Amino acid sequence: MRKSTSNKVLSAVLLAATSVTMLAGCGGAATPSTSADTTESSQAEASVAETATAEATTAEAVEISGYSEAPMLAEQVTAGTLPAVEERIPNADNIFVETADATGAKIEIGNYGGVINLAGAGGGWGLSRPTLESIIRYNTDGSYYPNVIKSFEHNDDYTEWTFKLREGMKWSDGEPFTADDITFWYYMCHLSNFDSKKNGWSALKEEVDGEDAFATLKKVDDYTVTWTFVNPKYPADFIENGDFKWCWAPAHYLSDLIPDSEDFPYVENEYWQSTGLTEEEVLANAQKKNIDAATVKDLGKAVAYNFWNTSGVPTLNSFVLSTVPGNSSKDDTLCIMDRNPYFWKVDAAGNQLPYVDALHFNTTSEDGQDLLMFRSGELDIITIAMQDIAATKADLGDAAEIREWGTTNWGSYQITFNYTNTDKNYADLFANKDFREAMSICVDRAQVSQLLTDGFLEPGQAAPAEGNVGYDAEWEAKWTEYDVEKAQSLLEGCGLVKGSDGFYDFADGSDLMITFLAYDGGADDSYPVFEQYYKAVGINCALKNLEVSAFDETIDNNDWVAVMGPHTSIGGASLKDRAAPFVPIAQAAEWYGEYGTYYATKGAQGVEPTGDMAKLVELYDKWRLTSDETERDGYQAEIFNIHKENLWSIAYLKAENSYEIISSKLKNYADGLVWADCYQYANMAHYEVMFKAE
């Protein structure tokens, strides 16, 4: 993994109106070291770490002469309806100073005011993408740093993790944010499954005596909590790959919305007593807060999980959903998220973020409307197809700029095979790398590029894209040279025999038929292009389309031969993002099929992996069970090398990046970001530092 050489540590801002020099912190913070020393730095937030003494690679001196705030907030302060900015943000030792974007580039000091106009929010996570503040935040190089929490550290044997909070941080309604909000979330919302995610966040679970067990959470003081496990909980399984986005909820707001019922039973703990509320009482209390939920299950998910979609719920995020009817739902024609007046980040000049007053999400009703609204200035950011960029830029000129988002996909137009097929003929054939090479080089990628993408996507292989962790030009070009004669020689070397119909058969005379599964018509346009190449080289094939649920069931039942356009394709950002696409550890990805089932069920079901498949599992276990980051990077590199050697999935073109066209007035929108789940997608753009030039 690449290491950042320009990372900065988080730092303290001294009191307002006092000119001081401080160390600025930002998205350039280094990935933590693994020292077990827990001595804290009094000068800056050494919390860039698994320990409080994590290395600080560089520090930037920043002059602060006081705090500033948006004019709209200053007016409220003058009117006496809002406390002074110094009372709304964390104290001098805990403020978060944002100085760089996720690529490491220095951000420009902005100006206040205006709104950022976006297209509709879409699904349940749409409003959260530009606004959500999580435990940690990632940079494009894979490094990460504490975000909402001030620091995280561990004991010598990794059985205890400590989170330190930012003293003086407040919820968006002005109430203090403390350790009580974490104990409340864990014992009252999470372990009761009120938030619907008890079994979803692996970071807080382990296996003890063959059974699932959950961490013990302790409140040390108002700004410190500990998570304790029976077994070592190493960084890969906790802070990095545990899907651990947040661990807090506003106790002061939710306390009368928590039931004690058969479906959501009270979990005994030393911090919170049972509410004693029935589900009917809870739903009635929700109605009083203008929260309309048909069931407690719906309510819990709305207020303790997808809370950004529920108007009135206090948050720590940069922007807060409006309470104005008609603008307070993601489904409204105009959904508004207003600046959080208690947001806990400032820029290097001491200006409280965010810069803009609001984010406006505008629902569009027809194809092409977003581009028309962009032209008229009604939208500031829209997604644009690669093939439309040149014409649109030529038309809009200097009024628009392009931002490219890197993909984590390992190539486009992937195919994969069932390596655990119950028919030994197919299983043996697919296990032979020569067969996979033949299926790769029998296709003219240059022609495919023209036919399917008008030449926009270049030939490539199932490999990390340029700019991603693990990128390897040799890997990207492996088995991509079009060579029908060599492909046929490889097929015959696999023992296949060409029949009188011109298609290859197995050596025992049985027919070889590669039936590609696809779902929801996803391969309707591409399959005819590939079919001509496969049949020309002597591989008889067909396409079988299924609805997605039937497709997944067929894969789960191991009743398939090959897939075109896998539902869970091979690869991704890194093992920190999701390990399952890289290694056979779950019933998740088609390319390993029942090998993953074997691991997930501890051998009770599935097919035991052998050879390099087994090596992947061995390396994965080493990766997740080591405390040493350098070792983890080494194991991941070995996993990548095994993929390069085997190419269990074949891609025919390079991965397609995504593109946005933005108003030239919009500043601090980084270029070259990466679209990935662990980066929280659009969150990597850091909307809180964007502003509009006057």
N, C-alpha and C positions, 0 to 999 in steps of 0.2 A: 504494500500500500504506500502511496506517495505521502510524504510528510510535508507539512507546511513549514516554510522557512521564514515566514513573515507574521507568525501568530503573535497575538497580544493577549495579555492577561486582563481579566476584569479588575476594576479598581474602585477606589473610594473617591467620592466628591466631598470636599469639606463644606462647611456651612455657607449658606447663601450670603451674598454681599461680601464675602471674604475671598480675596484673590489668592489662589493657591496653585501649585503645580501638582498634577495627579497622574496616575497611571491609568490609561484608558483601556477598557475591555470591549470585546466585540466578537463577531463571528470568526475572528481569526485565532481564537484561543486554541491552545494545543490539546491534542488528545492526551488524556492523563497518563502520568507515569505510574509505577506500581509500588512505590515506596510505602512501607507500612508505618512510617513515622507520621504522627498526627499533630505535630506542632503547627499552629496556625501562624500565618503572616499577619502582622498588625498593619502593614503598609498597604496591602492590596489583597484582592480575593484570590488566594492561592487555590481557590475552589475549582480551578480549571482541571480538576483532578479526581482520581479515585481516592486520593488522600489530600489533606489540606496543604501538603507541602509539594504539590505537583510542580514540575519544572515550569518556569516562566521563560519562554524563549526570547522574547523581546518585550520591551515596555516603551510606550510612547508618552512623552511628556505633554500634558494638555493644560492650558491655563483656564481656570474657571473663575469668573468674577461675580458669580451669582446665578440664580436660577431665573429662567424666563418661562412664560406660558402663553398659550394661544389667546388672542384678544377676546374671544368669546368666553373663555374661562376667567380672564382678568375682570371682565364686566360683572361676572357672577360673584367674584370675590369682593369687588367694590360694593355690590348690592347686598352683600352679607348672606348670600345664599350658598356660598361655597367657601371652604377654608382656604387660606393662603397656600400657595404651591408648596412651600417648605413643610407644611403640615400634611400634605397629601401624598408625598413620596417617601421612600425609605430614607433612613438617616444616613449620615455622612459615610459610614463604613459599609453601607449595603446597597447603595445606588448602582444600577446597571448603566454603564456608559457605552453607547453604541457608536463605534468609530469606523467599522469596515463592513462590507457586505460579505456574502457567503463565499465569494471567490477570493477574498482577501484585499480587494480594492478599497481604498479610502472613500468614505461617503462624503458627499458635499453637504455643508451646513445649509439647511433649507429655510424656507419662509412658511409662515402659517397661513391657513385658509384654503377654501375651495373644497371640492370633493373629487374623488376618483370614481368615474362612471364605468361600471362593469356590466357584462351581460348577465343574464339570470343565474341564480345560484345553483340551480340543478338539484342534485340529490341531497341526502341527509347531511353530508359533510361539506357541501358547497360554501356555506357561510364561514366555516371554520378555517378553510384553507388559507385565506389571507390574514387571519386574525389570531389563530390559536397559539397560545404560549405554553410550552411543554417543559418537562423536567430538564431536558437537555436540548441543545440545538446543534445541527450538523453544518459543516462547511462542505464545499464541493469536493474537497480532497479526502473526505471520510473522517476527518478529525471532528471532535465535538467538545462542547463545553457546558457547564451548568447554566441554566437559564432562569426559570422561576426560582428554583432553590439557589442558595448562595454557594453551597458546596456539598459534595458527597465524599465520604471516606469509608474505609473498611478496616477491620481488625486483621491481625496477622494471618489467621486461617480462613478468612473470607466467610465466616459464619455470621458476621454482624456488619451491617451497613448503616452509616449515620448520615442523615440529611440535616443540614443547617439551613434555616430560612433567613430571609432578609428582614431584619428588624425595621418596623415602620411601614412595611408593605400593607396596602389596604385593598379590599374588594372594591368593585366599581361603584358600590353604594356608600363607600366611606368607612365601612366596618373593618376592624383590624383582621389581617390574615395571620393566623398563628398555627401552632402545632395542633390545636384543638380541631381545626378544619381538616387535618389529615387523619387524626384518630376517628373523627366523625365519618369521614368518607369510608375508611377501611372497615370499621366495625358495624356501622349503621347502614351504609349504602352498598358496600362491595361484598362483604362476606355473607350478607343476607340475600344477595343477588338482586337487590332493589335496582341496581344500575344495569342489570342484565349481563354483566361481564365477569362474574365470579370465575367462570371456567375459561375465560378468554385470555387473561394476561398471565403468561407463564412465568414472568419475573417473580411473582409472589408465591409460587408453588414449588414444591419439591416432593420427592417420594421418600416416605419413612415407613419402614417395615412393610413395603409392598403396597402402601396406600398413599393417596394424595394427601399432602399436608400443606398448610398455609403458614406463611411467616408470622412471627409474633411481633406486633408493633408496640413500641413503648414511647411514651412522651417523656423526654428527659427534662425539658423546660419549655417555655413558651415558644422557643424558636429552634428546638432540636428534637428529632425523633430518631429511633433506631429500628431497623428491621433485622430480626434474628432468625436464623435457620438452624436446623439440626446438622445438615451437611454443608460443606463449602458452597457458596453461591458466587461463582466467578463472574467477572464483568460481562462475558459473552452472554450468559444466561440472565443477567440482571439488568444492568444499565444499557446494554447495547442491543440485545436481540430479544428482550423479554416483552416487547410490545407495550412498554411501560410509559405511556404518554403523560399521564398526570396521576396524582394521588391525593386530591383535595376536593372538598365540596363546601359550600357556604353553610355552616351549621346553623347560623342565626336565621337563615331563610328557610332551610329545609326541615328544621326540627319538627314542625307540625305536619310534615308530609310523609313521615316514615311510619309504616304500619308495624304492628306485631301480630302477624297472622300465620296461618298454616303454610301459605305459599312464600311468605317473606318473614321467616321467624327471627326473633331477636337473637343476636349472638352475644353471649355473656362476655362482658369486658369490664375493666376497672374505670372506664372514663365516662360511659354513657349508660343511663338506665333505659329500660324499655319505655317507649312512648305510651304503650298501652292502647294505642289507637287502632280501631278497626279499619278495614279497607274502605268501608262506606264513609267513615269520618275523615279519612285522608282525602278521598275524592271530593268531599264537601269543602275541606280546607283549600284544596287546589282551586276549586271554583271561585272561592273568595279572592284568590290571587289572579283571577282571570286566566287560569290554566285549565283548558278543556281536555280531559283525558277520559276515555271510556272505561279503562281498567287501571288498576294499580301498576300492572306490567307496563302499560303505555306511559303512565305517569313517571315511573322510575327511570325509564329510558330517556324520557324528555327532559327531566330536570337534573339527573345525575350522570347521564352519558352524553347525549346529543344536546347539551345544555345551551349551546350557542343558538339553537333554533327556537328557544322558549323565551319569549319576551318577559322581562322582569327578573330573571334569575341573575344574581350578581356574578361577576366573572373577574378573572385576572387578565383577560385578553386586552389587546390594544383597542379594539372597537367593540361596542355593545349594541345588541339588537334594539332598535327603536321601540318605544312603547306607544307610539302614535298609531291608532287604528288605520289600516290601509297601507301602512309601511312597516308593519311589525311581524310579517311572516315571509319566509323565503318564497312562498308561492304568490305573494302580492306582485302586481305589475311593477311596482317600484318598492323594493325592500331596502330599508336604510339601516346601516350600522353606524352609530355615532361614536365619536372619540370617547375613550374612557378617561374621565377627568382625574382619576387616581392612578393612571398608568405609571409604572415604576421604572421607566427607562428615560434617559436624557441623551442628547448628543454631546459632542465634545465641547460645545459652547455653553452647556448647561440648560439648553432648551428642552422642556419636557416634550416627549413624543406622545402621540403621533403628530405629524405636521398638518395633515389635512383634517378638516372638520368631520368628514364622514365618507363612508363607502356607499355608493348607490348601485344596487343590483337591479338591472332593467330586463324584464322578461321580453324576449322577442318571439313573435308569433309565426314567422315564416322564414324560409330559406333566403339568405341574402340580406335580411333586414339589419343584421348586425353591422354589415359593411356600410349600408346606407346611413345608419346611425353614427358610425365612426366618421364618415365623410362630413356629416352635419355637425360634428362636435358633441353629439349626445352620448357617445361612448369614447373612452380613452384607451381601452385595451380590448383587442379581440383576437381570437385565434384565427390563423390564416393557413390555408393549404400551401405546401411548398411550391406547387406549380403556379400559384397565383401571386407569388411575391413580386416577381419582376414587373408584371403589368400594374399591380397596385401601387408599387413604389414609383413607377414612372408617372402614374396619374396623380399621386398625392405629393410627390416631391419632398421638400424639406418639412412638410407638415407631419410626416410620419417617420418612425424608425422601426427597425426589425429587431426583435429579441429571439434568440435561438435557445431552446431548451434541449439539452442532451437527453437521450433516452438511455435506459439501462437494459433495453432489450438486446438479446444476442442475435442480431440479424433479423431479416424479414423473410416471410414465406417459409416458415419452418415445417419440416416433416420429421416424424419420429416413428419408431417401430416398437412392437411389443416383444421385449426381450424375455418375458416370462410366458410367452405363448405356450399353451398346453400341447400344441402340435410340435413335436421335436424337430421336424424338418424346418419349420419357420424359426423356432428358437435358435437352432444351430446356425442357420443362415444369417440371421440378424446379428448374432454374436460375432460374426466374422467381419473384421474391419474392412476387408476388401470389398464386401458387398456394399457397405456404406459409402466407401470411396466411389464405387461404380455408380451408385445412385446420385452421387454428387457431381461427378464429372461428365455424366451423360447429358447434362443440361447446359445449353448455351446461355450463360447468365447475361451476357451483353444484349442478346435478343430479348430475353425475359424482361430486362430493364426497360427496353423500348416498349414492349407490348403491354406491360402492366403499370409502368410509372412514367411513360413518356421520356425515359432516360434520366429521370431525376435521382433515382436510387442506383448506386453503383454496385457491381458484383461484390459479394462478400460471403462470409461463412458465419456459422453460429459461434460467435466469439464476442467478448466485451468490445463495445464501441470505443472509438478514439475519445480520449478524455476521461474514460471510466477506469476504475480500479481493475488492474489485470490486463489492460490493453496490450496487444501483441500483434504487430503488423504481419508477422509470419503466420500466426494462427488465423488471422482474419482472411488470409489468402489461401489457406490450406485447402486442397482438393477443389479449387475453383476453376482450373483450366479445362476448357471444353475439349474432350477427347473420347469420341465414341469407340474407336478401335481399342483403346486401353480399357475402357469400361467393359467391353465385351470380353476381353481377355481376363479381367478380374472376375467377372461373373462365372466364366467357365472354370477358373481356378477355384471357385467356391463349390465346384461339383455340379453345377447346373448344366443341363443338356438342352439344346434348342430342338424343339419339336417340329413336325411338318407344318404347323401353323405359323412358324416364325417366332414363336414365343418360347422362352426357357421353361423347362420343367425341372423338378427335382430329380436326383439321380435314380430314384426308385420308380420313376415314370409318372408320379403323381403331378397334378397341375400346380403350377405356381401362380397364384393370383393375389396381387397386392390390392386389397380393398381399403381405400383411405376413408376413414371416418372424418366428418366435419360437422359442425353444429351451426344451426340457425343460418344456413346459407353462406357461411363465412368464406367458403372456398369456391363458390359458384363461378366467379370470374377468373380465378387463378388456375383451377384444376385443368380446364381444357388446354391451357398453355403448357403445363407440365406433362399432361397425358401424351402429347405428341412426341415428346422426347423419350419418355419411358417406353412407349410402345415401339419407337424407332430402334431402340437399343435391344429390344426383345423382352421387355418386362410387361406382361399383361396386367392391367390395372383397372380399377373402377372407383367411383366416388359414391359414398353412402351418406346422405344428409340426415341428421337427427335434430330434434329439438334439444336444447341444451341439457335439460334434466335427464332425458333418455340417453344422451351422449355420455354424461357423467356416470350413469348407472351401468352402461355398457363397459366403460373403462374399469369401474369398480368391480365388475363381475369377471374381468379378465377375458372378455369375449370379443377380442378385436385383433386386428393384424397390424394396421398402421394408422397414423393420424396426420392430416394436413391442417395446419393451424391449430396447435394444441391449446387446450383451455388453460393449462398451466405450463407455459413454455419454459425451457431450460434457461438458466442464467438470471441476472438481475444486477443490482447495484453492488452488493457484497453480501457476505454472510451476516453482517450486522443488520442488513435490511430484512432479509428473509433467508433462512438456511434451507428450507424445504426445496426450493427450485434447484439447488446445487447438489444436494446429497439425498440418497434414498432413505429418508427418515420418517415418512408419513405416507398415507394414501392420498397423495396430492398431485404429483406431476406424472404425465403420461410416459415420459422417457424412461422412468424406472419402474413404473407399474407396481407389481406385487413384491418387488424387492423392498419398497418403502413400507408396505403393509407388514412385512416381517419385522422390521425394526420397531414400528409403532406398536405392534402387539406383543413385543418381546418374544417373537418366534412362535406365537400361538397360531398365527395365520400367515399367509403369504409364502414367498419363495426366498430361501436364504441366499443372499448375494455371495458371489465368489469373485476371485480375481480383482480387477480394478474397481468393480462395484463395491466389493467388500472393503477395499482400501479407502474408498471415499468415506464410508461409515467410520472406519478406524480413525481417520484423520479428523473427522467431525467431532468425535468424542474427545480427542486430544485438544481440539480447538476450544471447545466449550468448557473444558475442565482445567484450563491453565489460567493462572493469574498474570502471566507475562504477555504483554502486548506484542512484543517482537516475535515470540513463539506463535501467537495467534496469527500474525501476518504470514509467518512462514508456513503454517499449516494450510492457510487459505491459498497461498501460492502453489503448494503441492496439489491441492484439490483442483485448482485451475489447470495446472499442467496435465493432470490426468484427463481432464475434459479435452484439452487440446490434443492429446494423444489419441483419444477414442472417438470423439465427435459422435456421441450417441444420438444427437439431433443434427440434422442438416439444415442450413439456411442457404438461400440462393442469392439474396441481395443484402447489402448492409442495412443496419437498423435505421428506421426513419425517425429523425428528430422532429420535434414539434416547434412551431413558430407562432409568435405573437407580433402583431403590429400595434405600436403604441403612439400616442400623441407625442410630438416633439417637445411639448411643454412639460411632460412628465419627467422628473429627474430622480436619480438614485435607483433606477430600475436596472439591476445588474444584467449583463449579458453572459451567456455561457453557463447558466445554471443547469441543474440536473433534476429531471422529473422522476421522483421515486417516493415510495411510501415512507421510508425512514426519514426522508427529508421533508415529509408532509407536503409534498407537491408544491403548490403555489406559495406556501409559507416560506419557502427558501428565498423568495423575492424580498422579504422584509418590508411589507407594506407600511409599517409604522415610520420608516425613514423616507418614503416617497413624498415628493412635493411637486407643485406646479410652478414653473417659472413665471414671473409676472411679465 
